[in-house]
Amino acid sequence: MTVTDGATAHADELYRIQLRHLDDCPGCRKGVECSQGVRLRRAVRAARLAADKGRPRWT
């Protein structure tokens, strides 16, 4: 497993946690953002950006 694969796996796991939270949180189900939902969304975004840095760009 390379660093990029590990970062991608980490991003995927955070995304699954975020989806589980969205299903379980009554506030998020109603469309109201809770603090944990916001933190998870930011963490997923940061992890995805970190995983994309290791990939070559297509030109």
N, C-alpha and C positions, 0 to 999 in steps of 0.2 A: 504494500500500500504506500503510495507516495503522499507527500504533504498535501497535494491538491485533492487526492481522493479522501484523505482524512478530513480536510476542510469541507468538502462537499458532503460527506457523511454527517458531519457536525451540523451543517446548515439544514440538511434534510431532517435530522432528529429534532432540531429546534422548531422546524415547520410543523412536524407532527404534534409536538407539544402545544404549539399555538392553536392548531386545529382542534385538539382535544379541549383546550381551554375555551375556545369559542363555543363548543358544544355544551360545555358544563356551566359556563358563567351566565347567570340570568341577565345580568346587565348587558353583556355583549350580544346575547340573543335578541335583545330589544333594540340594538343599534346604539346603545350608550357605551362609550369607551371607558373601561375601568383602567386603573393604573397598571395592573399586571398585564392586561392585554396590550397596552401601549408599549410596555417594556419588552414583551415577547416579540411584538412586531418589529421594534427597533433592533432587537438581537438577531432576528431572522434576516433582516436587511443587511446588517453588518456582516453576518456570517456568509451570506451570499456574495457580497462584495469581496470579502477576503478570499473566498473560494475562486472567484473569477479572476483574481489577480494572477494566479498561477497558470492560467490557461493562455495559450498563444492566441493572438488576435488573427482573425481571417482577413486577408487583404485582397 
